[in-house]
Amino acid sequence: MIRALLTACGPVLSWKRVSTFGFSEFANPEAALRCVRLLNNRPLADKKLLARTDGKMQALVDTYKTEQRSKMEEGGGGGGGAGASNSSGEDASYLDARQRALDDAAGRRLDQIVRDYQHEINNYETIQKEEAISKTARVLEEADISEEKRDVIHREIGKFRESMKEEADVVVRRKRDVKDEPRDKDRERDRERDRDRDRDRERERDRERDRERDKDRERDRERERDRERDKDRRRRSVSRTKERRDDRDKDREREREERERDRERERERERERER
């Protein structure tokens, strides 16, 4: 996989791995510098790659950069500027449009390589242990030991392989859980937001019901006031009717009294005439 990543940056003349690091020789400085620009600090699994030029080659690299800047100045080509750098921290002021286009293409190839090797990346430790077991098994096949001991060793190797598979499954599940955890948190936040919105809607419905009840109570009070006003008008009307009746009765009584006094006076005059 590492050689595939290196080859995506440019022609590789040699690649030698030593423990956890290695040495690669490219056909030209452009490919070597592209490797540094694109692979240095690039995340891979749970770590980041480290890519840099060898100290012995630094003079050649610096000369190449200087020549590139001179060509860009003579040709009027726009580079990245005197202080420009890319995401890996590498000086990018010597890059012209052609090299930037090649970087973009190489970056896409690197992404595809990582996707193609994703299974090996996720199960790197298991694959390494499986290779070590296979190597041990080949050594046992060639060793001069009895069949009984060979069978015992093969059974132990088989048990070890089974335990390694179980351990690999656990590691895969843990990585999957770690990847799913942010999504679970996002889903939980979404559910919590939905619950909050539901509670807000329910509170708004409660407030609306309270406003409707208040309106109903106000309408009831208004109707009650109307009824009281009607009663009061009726009472006042009855009172006025009674007063008018009393007035008429008083008038009739006064008229009777007046007539009675007139008759009494008439009788007095009659008696006076008789005498």
Beta strands, then each sheet from edge to edge (+ up, - down):
strand 1: 12-18
strand 2: 21-26
strand 3: 43-44
strand 4: 47-48
sheet 1: 1+ 2-
sheet 2: 3+ 4-
end
